[in-house]
Amino acid sequence: INTNPSSKYKDITSNSDLIHSGPPAVYQLKPKKEKFGTLTRMTVGEKNLNKTNKTILLVGETGAGKSTLINALFNYSIGVRWEDEVWFQIVKEEKKQQAESQTLDVIVYEIFGFEDKTLPYSLTIIDTPGYGNTKTIEHDGIISQRSLEMFQSEDGVHEVHAVGLVMKATDNRLSDRLMYVLNSAMSLFGKDLEKNIVALITHSDGKRPRNALEALETGKTKCAKNEENQVVHFLFNNCQYENQTEVGDLKVVNEISERGMLKFTAFLKESKPQRLEKTVHVLNERIRLTACIQNLQEKIKLTELKETEIRQIQEKLMRKVQKTNEEMKEKYEKNKSESEKKLSLLENVENEMKQLTAEKSQLLDESYQHVVRLEQIALKADSASTVVHLDFLIEKMKERGDTEKVQKLEEMRSRVDDGTKAALRYKHDNETVSLL
């Protein structure tokens, strides 16, 4: 046993806060913090442009264990072993749940200067906000916007070597909530990222994570597959920072994580960088589709108001005509100018109505084009964020008599899988609850 756990890492511990004496001794790192809009960058060490860097993007639900995994990746990269009786946190574990439920910012962790300790490369780890927050799912839509800002920003991230879909081994494979999380996460990406997406299974006991893998199958999740056509996945437990009094049990689960790290970092070493242009296009299309639908719905409301206004003016004109049949010609002449004003107003409102109808038709066509484009480039074309609009678009296309586009949209709707249907149920139920 190491009697002086910090001696091996004195350069790191000297610039860290001891938050638990252990064993293991737990230190909170003090990374350099930079803010670029909604993007936060936390950096440990100095970047060496001559060294290889690997970028990991983590996505998953709130509480899946992304923060713990980031800390484990840091400790593994600097060579921390069980016997060292030390643990470092780049993410504050004790505030993990609160932070994941509230923050909508993307945080990028950079780990430089430890190349060749364990890994032949430095690490960049992107932590996205958690999906499926228990209080509200409204913020889930903002994740797309935040991700887009990160991928487009000059100071952001423009390529990744791996996308880690973080899941608990204990997750219920039939949960609508889990289907919603998987569906939302996969809706972010372009088709070209499929071979870079892997499952990172947390809370593992070392056995085959049957529930998590079946959930991925049910959700038709497109990701990297091995020679047996099975989802590429890696197992982690990450209890290394817990008190090592029950040495036997904790050492066993630590070995699970060490094996997982060894295999995952080997995958990273061989993984080719994937540019994010197509993913940026997917995110833009989804955001524009939502905006088009909202504008279209607003135009429909305005059209209904104009229709009511036209009816009211026509009724007043009809009443005036009836009066002229009963009254003297002199009285008619006096009211003639008033009728002409109403006719002029009616003409103006009818012109506004024509303009609104044209705008509605244009927005309907634009919405349709966004849906078609997503089908071409998105990894998850039939995600809940797209399918939720199909019935509305089909109804409006039918009203316009556009049978060809109706047929195309109905074909897309018929291909919706069980995972997306479950995601839609969860989305609908939680949106309903938030309105109560």
C-alpha positions as CSV (number, residue, x, y, z in Angstrom):
1,I,0.0,0.0,0.0
2,N,1.2,3.5,-0.9
3,T,1.8,5.3,2.4
4,N,2.2,8.7,0.7
5,P,-0.5,8.7,-2.0
6,S,0.2,12.2,-3.2
7,S,4.0,11.8,-3.6
8,K,3.7,10.3,-7.1
9,Y,1.5,13.1,-8.2
10,K,2.9,16.1,-6.3
11,D,2.9,18.3,-9.3
12,I,-0.9,17.8,-9.6
13,T,-1.8,17.7,-5.9
14,S,0.2,20.9,-5.2
15,N,-2.3,22.8,-7.5
16,S,-5.4,20.9,-6.2
17,D,-7.7,21.0,-3.2
18,L,-7.8,18.0,-0.9
19,I,-11.6,17.3,-0.4
20,H,-11.3,13.8,1.2
21,S,-8.4,12.3,3.0
22,G,-9.3,8.8,1.9
23,P,-8.4,6.2,1.2
24,P,-8.4,7.1,-1.6
25,A,-7.3,10.7,-1.1
26,V,-9.7,12.8,-3.3
27,Y,-8.4,16.0,-4.9
28,Q,-10.3,18.6,-6.8
29,L,-8.4,19.9,-9.7
30,K,-8.2,23.6,-10.6
31,P,-8.4,23.7,-14.4
32,K,-8.0,26.9,-16.4
33,K,-11.5,28.1,-17.2
34,E,-12.5,30.0,-20.3
35,K,-16.0,31.0,-21.5
36,F,-17.0,31.5,-25.1
37,G,-20.7,32.3,-25.2
38,T,-22.5,29.2,-24.0
39,L,-19.4,27.1,-24.4
40,T,-17.1,26.6,-21.3
41,R,-13.6,25.2,-21.7
42,M,-11.7,23.6,-18.7
43,T,-8.1,22.9,-19.4
44,V,-5.5,21.0,-17.5
45,G,-1.9,21.2,-18.8
46,E,-0.5,22.9,-21.9
47,K,-1.3,21.9,-25.4
48,N,1.5,20.5,-27.5
49,L,0.7,20.9,-31.2
50,N,3.2,18.1,-32.0
51,K,1.2,15.6,-30.0
52,T,-1.9,13.7,-31.1
53,N,-5.2,14.7,-29.6
54,K,-8.4,12.5,-29.5
55,T,-11.9,14.1,-29.0
56,I,-14.8,12.3,-27.3
57,L,-18.3,13.6,-27.3
58,L,-20.5,12.3,-24.5
59,V,-24.3,12.3,-24.7
60,G,-26.9,10.7,-22.4
61,E,-29.6,11.3,-19.9
62,T,-29.3,13.3,-16.7
63,G,-27.7,11.2,-14.0
64,A,-26.3,8.5,-16.4
65,G,-22.8,9.0,-15.0
66,K,-21.1,11.3,-17.6
67,S,-19.3,13.4,-14.9
68,T,-17.9,10.2,-13.2
69,L,-16.8,8.9,-16.5
70,I,-14.9,12.2,-17.3
71,N,-13.1,12.0,-14.0
72,A,-12.2,8.3,-14.7
73,L,-10.8,9.2,-18.1
74,F,-8.6,11.9,-16.5
75,N,-7.3,9.5,-13.8
76,Y,-6.7,6.8,-16.4
77,S,-4.8,9.2,-18.7
78,I,-2.4,10.3,-16.0
79,G,-1.7,6.7,-14.9
80,V,-3.6,6.5,-11.6
81,R,-3.9,2.9,-10.3
82,W,-5.9,1.3,-7.5
83,E,-2.7,0.9,-5.3
84,D,-2.0,4.7,-5.5
85,E,-4.9,5.4,-3.2
86,V,-5.5,8.7,-4.9
87,W,-8.3,10.1,-7.1
88,F,-8.6,13.3,-9.0
89,Q,-11.8,15.2,-10.0
90,I,-11.9,17.5,-12.9
91,V,-15.7,17.6,-12.5
92,K,-17.1,18.3,-9.1
93,E,-18.9,15.0,-8.2
94,E,-20.8,16.3,-5.2
95,K,-22.5,18.9,-7.4
96,K,-23.0,16.6,-10.3
97,Q,-26.8,16.1,-10.0
98,Q,-27.6,19.7,-9.4
99,A,-25.3,20.9,-12.2
100,E,-26.6,18.4,-14.8
101,S,-30.2,19.3,-14.1
102,Q,-29.7,23.0,-14.4
103,T,-26.9,23.9,-16.8
104,L,-27.6,24.1,-20.5
105,D,-24.0,24.9,-21.3
106,V,-21.7,22.6,-23.2
107,I,-18.4,22.0,-21.2
108,V,-15.2,21.0,-23.0
109,Y,-12.5,19.3,-20.8
110,E,-9.0,19.3,-22.2
111,I,-6.3,17.1,-20.7
112,F,-2.8,17.9,-21.9
113,G,0.7,17.1,-20.9
114,F,0.3,13.5,-19.8
115,E,0.9,11.8,-23.2
116,D,2.7,8.5,-22.9
117,K,1.8,8.1,-19.2
118,T,-0.9,5.6,-20.2
119,L,-2.1,7.0,-23.5
120,P,-0.1,8.0,-26.5
121,Y,-2.5,11.0,-27.0
122,S,-4.1,13.9,-25.1
123,L,-7.8,14.0,-24.6
124,T,-10.6,16.5,-25.3
125,I,-13.9,15.5,-23.7
126,I,-17.2,17.2,-24.5
127,D,-19.9,17.0,-21.9
128,T,-23.3,17.9,-23.2
129,P,-26.3,18.7,-21.0
130,G,-28.3,15.7,-19.9
131,Y,-31.5,14.6,-21.6
132,G,-34.7,13.7,-20.0
133,N,-34.6,16.0,-17.0
134,T,-37.1,14.8,-14.3
135,K,-38.5,18.4,-13.8
136,T,-38.9,19.5,-17.4
137,I,-38.0,18.3,-20.9
138,E,-38.3,21.9,-22.4
139,H,-34.5,22.3,-22.1
140,D,-33.9,19.2,-24.3
141,G,-34.7,21.3,-27.4
142,I,-32.0,23.8,-26.4
143,I,-29.4,21.0,-26.4
144,S,-29.5,21.0,-30.3
145,Q,-29.0,24.8,-30.3
146,R,-26.1,24.6,-27.8
147,S,-24.4,21.7,-29.8
148,L,-24.8,23.7,-33.0
149,E,-23.1,26.7,-31.4
150,M,-20.3,24.5,-30.2
151,F,-19.7,22.9,-33.7
152,Q,-19.9,26.3,-35.5
153,S,-17.9,28.4,-33.1
154,E,-14.3,29.3,-34.1
155,D,-13.4,28.3,-30.5
156,G,-15.6,25.2,-30.6
157,V,-15.1,21.6,-31.7
158,H,-15.1,20.6,-35.4
159,E,-14.2,16.9,-35.4
160,V,-14.7,13.9,-33.1
161,H,-13.0,10.5,-32.8
162,A,-15.8,8.9,-30.7
163,V,-19.3,9.7,-29.6
164,G,-20.0,8.0,-26.3
165,L,-23.6,7.2,-25.6
166,V,-23.6,7.0,-21.8
167,M,-26.1,4.5,-20.3
168,K,-26.7,2.8,-17.1
169,A,-26.4,-1.0,-17.1
170,T,-29.4,-1.0,-14.8
171,D,-31.7,1.0,-17.1
172,N,-35.1,-0.5,-17.9
173,R,-34.9,-1.5,-21.5
174,L,-38.7,-1.0,-22.0
175,S,-38.8,2.5,-20.4
176,D,-40.4,5.2,-22.6
177,R,-38.0,7.7,-20.9
178,L,-34.9,5.7,-22.0
179,M,-36.3,5.5,-25.5
180,Y,-36.8,9.3,-25.5
181,V,-33.2,9.9,-24.3
182,L,-31.8,7.6,-27.0
183,N,-34.0,9.1,-29.6
184,S,-33.1,12.7,-28.7
185,A,-29.3,11.9,-28.5
186,M,-29.2,10.2,-31.9
187,S,-31.3,13.0,-33.5
188,L,-28.2,15.2,-33.3
189,F,-26.0,13.5,-35.7
190,G,-25.3,13.0,-39.4
191,K,-25.2,9.6,-41.1
192,D,-21.4,9.8,-41.4
193,L,-20.9,9.4,-37.6
194,E,-22.4,6.0,-37.3
195,K,-19.1,4.1,-37.0
196,N,-17.8,6.5,-34.3
197,I,-20.8,6.0,-31.9
198,V,-20.2,3.5,-29.1
199,A,-22.1,2.7,-25.9
200,L,-20.4,3.5,-22.6
201,I,-22.2,1.4,-20.0
202,T,-21.9,2.7,-16.4
203,H,-22.9,1.0,-13.1
204,S,-21.8,-2.3,-14.6
205,D,-21.3,-5.5,-12.6
206,G,-19.1,-6.8,-15.4
207,K,-21.8,-9.0,-16.9
208,R,-23.3,-8.5,-20.4
209,P,-25.5,-5.4,-20.1
210,R,-28.5,-7.1,-21.5
211,N,-31.0,-4.3,-20.7
212,A,-28.9,-1.5,-22.2
213,L,-28.1,-3.5,-25.4
214,E,-31.8,-4.5,-25.9
215,A,-32.8,-0.8,-25.4
216,L,-30.3,0.1,-28.2
217,E,-31.8,-2.6,-30.4
218,T,-35.4,-1.5,-29.7
219,G,-34.6,2.1,-30.4
220,K,-33.0,1.0,-33.8
221,T,-29.9,2.9,-32.6
222,K,-27.3,3.2,-35.4
223,C,-23.8,2.9,-34.0
224,A,-20.5,1.0,-34.4
225,K,-20.8,-2.8,-34.7
226,N,-18.2,-5.5,-34.1
227,E,-17.4,-8.5,-36.3
228,E,-20.4,-10.4,-34.8
229,N,-22.7,-7.4,-35.7
230,Q,-23.1,-6.5,-32.0
231,V,-23.1,-3.0,-30.7
232,V,-19.6,-1.9,-29.7
233,H,-19.8,-1.2,-25.9
234,F,-17.5,-0.7,-23.0
235,L,-18.2,-1.4,-19.3
236,F,-17.5,0.9,-16.4
237,N,-18.3,1.0,-12.7
238,N,-16.2,3.9,-11.5
239,C,-16.3,3.5,-7.7
240,Q,-12.6,4.4,-7.5
241,Y,-13.3,7.5,-5.4
242,E,-15.3,5.7,-2.8
243,N,-13.8,4.7,0.5
244,Q,-11.6,1.7,0.1
245,T,-12.6,0.0,3.4
246,E,-14.3,-2.9,1.6
247,V,-11.2,-3.6,-0.4
248,G,-12.3,-6.9,-2.0
249,D,-15.6,-5.7,-3.5
250,L,-14.2,-2.3,-4.6
251,K,-11.2,-3.8,-6.2
252,V,-13.3,-6.1,-8.3
253,V,-15.5,-3.2,-9.6
254,N,-12.3,-1.2,-10.2
255,E,-11.0,-3.9,-12.4
256,I,-14.2,-3.7,-14.5
257,S,-13.5,-0.1,-15.1
258,E,-9.9,-0.6,-15.9
259,R,-10.7,-3.2,-18.5
260,G,-13.4,-0.9,-19.9
261,M,-10.8,2.0,-20.1
262,L,-8.2,-0.3,-21.7
263,K,-10.6,-1.4,-24.5
264,F,-12.2,2.0,-25.0
265,T,-8.9,3.9,-25.3
266,A,-7.7,1.2,-27.8
267,F,-10.8,1.9,-29.8
268,L,-10.0,5.6,-29.6
269,K,-6.4,5.0,-30.8
270,E,-7.6,3.3,-34.0
271,S,-10.6,5.7,-34.5
272,K,-10.4,8.1,-37.4
273,P,-11.5,11.7,-36.8
274,Q,-14.9,12.6,-38.3
275,R,-15.6,16.1,-39.3
276,L,-18.9,17.5,-38.1
277,E,-20.2,19.4,-41.2
278,K,-23.0,16.9,-41.8
279,T,-24.0,17.0,-38.2
280,V,-24.1,20.8,-38.4
281,H,-26.4,20.5,-41.4
282,V,-28.7,18.1,-39.5
283,L,-28.9,20.4,-36.5
284,N,-29.6,23.4,-38.7
285,E,-32.4,21.5,-40.5
286,R,-34.0,20.5,-37.3
287,I,-34.0,24.0,-35.9
288,R,-35.3,25.4,-39.1
289,L,-38.1,22.8,-39.3
290,T,-39.3,23.7,-35.8
291,A,-39.2,27.4,-36.7
292,C,-41.1,26.8,-40.0
293,I,-43.8,24.8,-38.1
294,Q,-44.2,27.5,-35.5
295,N,-44.5,30.2,-38.2
296,L,-47.0,28.1,-40.1
297,Q,-49.1,27.6,-37.1
298,E,-49.0,31.4,-36.4
299,K,-50.1,32.1,-40.0
300,I,-53.0,29.7,-39.7
301,K,-54.2,31.6,-36.6
302,L,-53.9,34.9,-38.4
303,T,-55.8,33.5,-41.4
304,E,-58.7,32.4,-39.1
305,L,-58.8,35.9,-37.7
306,K,-58.9,37.4,-41.1
307,E,-61.7,35.1,-42.2
308,T,-63.7,36.2,-39.2
309,E,-63.1,39.8,-40.1
310,I,-64.1,39.3,-43.7
311,R,-67.4,37.7,-42.6
312,Q,-68.2,40.6,-40.2
313,I,-67.6,43.2,-42.9
314,Q,-69.7,41.2,-45.4
315,E,-72.6,40.9,-42.9
316,K,-72.5,44.7,-42.3
317,L,-72.6,45.3,-46.0
318,M,-75.6,43.0,-46.4
319,R,-77.5,44.7,-43.7
320,K,-76.8,48.1,-45.4
321,V,-78.2,46.7,-48.7
322,Q,-81.3,45.5,-47.0
323,K,-81.9,48.9,-45.5
324,T,-81.5,50.7,-48.9
325,N,-84.4,48.6,-50.2
326,E,-86.6,50.0,-47.4
327,E,-85.5,53.5,-47.1
328,M,-85.6,56.6,-49.2
329,K,-83.0,57.3,-51.9
330,E,-81.8,60.4,-50.0
331,K,-80.8,58.3,-47.0
332,Y,-79.0,55.8,-49.3
333,E,-76.9,58.6,-50.8
334,K,-75.9,59.7,-47.4
335,N,-74.7,56.2,-46.4
336,K,-73.1,55.5,-49.8
337,S,-69.7,56.8,-48.8
338,E,-69.8,54.6,-45.6
339,S,-70.5,51.5,-47.7
340,E,-67.7,52.4,-50.1
341,K,-65.3,52.6,-47.1
342,K,-66.4,49.1,-46.0
343,L,-65.9,47.8,-49.5
344,S,-62.4,49.3,-49.5
345,L,-61.7,47.8,-46.1
346,L,-63.0,44.4,-47.4
347,E,-60.7,44.6,-50.4
348,N,-57.7,45.3,-48.1
349,V,-58.6,42.5,-45.8
350,E,-59.0,40.1,-48.7
351,N,-55.6,41.1,-50.1
352,E,-54.1,40.5,-46.7
353,M,-55.8,37.1,-46.8
354,K,-54.3,36.3,-50.1
355,Q,-50.8,37.3,-48.8
356,L,-51.3,35.1,-45.7
357,T,-52.4,32.1,-47.9
358,A,-49.3,32.5,-50.1
359,E,-47.1,32.7,-47.0
360,K,-48.8,29.6,-45.5
361,S,-48.2,27.7,-48.7
362,Q,-44.5,28.7,-48.8
363,L,-43.9,27.7,-45.2
364,L,-45.7,24.4,-45.8
365,D,-43.3,23.7,-48.7
366,E,-40.3,24.7,-46.7
367,S,-41.3,22.4,-43.8
368,Y,-41.7,19.6,-46.2
369,Q,-38.2,20.2,-47.7
370,H,-36.6,20.2,-44.3
371,V,-38.2,16.8,-43.5
372,V,-37.0,15.4,-46.8
373,R,-33.5,16.8,-46.3
374,L,-33.3,15.2,-42.8
375,E,-34.3,11.9,-44.3
376,Q,-31.3,12.2,-46.6
377,I,-28.6,13.3,-44.1
378,A,-29.7,12.5,-40.5
379,L,-28.5,9.4,-38.7
380,K,-32.0,9.2,-37.1
381,A,-34.3,10.5,-39.8
382,D,-37.5,9.4,-38.0
383,S,-36.6,10.9,-34.6
384,A,-39.4,12.1,-32.4
385,S,-38.4,15.7,-33.1
386,T,-39.3,15.1,-36.8
387,V,-42.2,12.6,-36.5
388,V,-44.0,14.9,-34.0
389,H,-44.7,17.2,-37.0
390,L,-45.7,14.6,-39.6
391,D,-49.5,14.4,-38.8
392,F,-49.8,18.2,-38.9
393,L,-48.0,18.4,-42.2
394,I,-50.0,15.6,-43.7
395,E,-53.3,17.3,-42.7
396,K,-52.2,20.6,-44.3
397,M,-50.9,19.0,-47.4
398,K,-54.3,17.2,-47.8
399,E,-56.1,20.5,-47.4
400,R,-54.0,21.9,-50.3
401,G,-54.6,18.7,-52.3
402,D,-50.9,17.9,-52.7
403,T,-51.3,14.1,-53.0
404,E,-47.7,13.3,-54.0
405,K,-46.3,15.0,-50.8
406,V,-49.0,13.5,-48.7
407,Q,-48.0,10.0,-49.9
408,K,-44.3,10.7,-49.2
409,L,-45.1,11.9,-45.6
410,E,-47.4,9.0,-44.9
411,E,-44.7,6.6,-46.1
412,M,-42.3,8.2,-43.6
413,R,-44.8,7.9,-40.8
414,S,-45.5,4.2,-41.5
415,R,-41.7,3.5,-41.0
416,V,-41.6,4.9,-37.5
417,D,-40.2,2.3,-35.1
418,D,-41.3,1.3,-31.6
419,G,-38.5,3.2,-30.0
420,T,-39.6,6.5,-31.6
421,K,-43.3,5.7,-30.7
422,A,-42.2,5.3,-27.0
423,A,-40.1,8.5,-27.2
424,L,-43.2,10.4,-28.5
425,R,-45.3,9.0,-25.7
426,Y,-42.8,10.2,-23.1
427,K,-42.5,13.6,-24.8
428,H,-46.3,14.1,-25.0
429,D,-46.9,12.9,-21.4
430,N,-44.2,15.3,-20.0
431,E,-45.2,18.2,-22.1
432,T,-48.8,17.7,-20.8
433,V,-47.6,17.5,-17.2
434,S,-45.5,20.7,-17.6
435,L,-48.7,22.6,-18.7
436,L,-50.6,21.6,-15.6
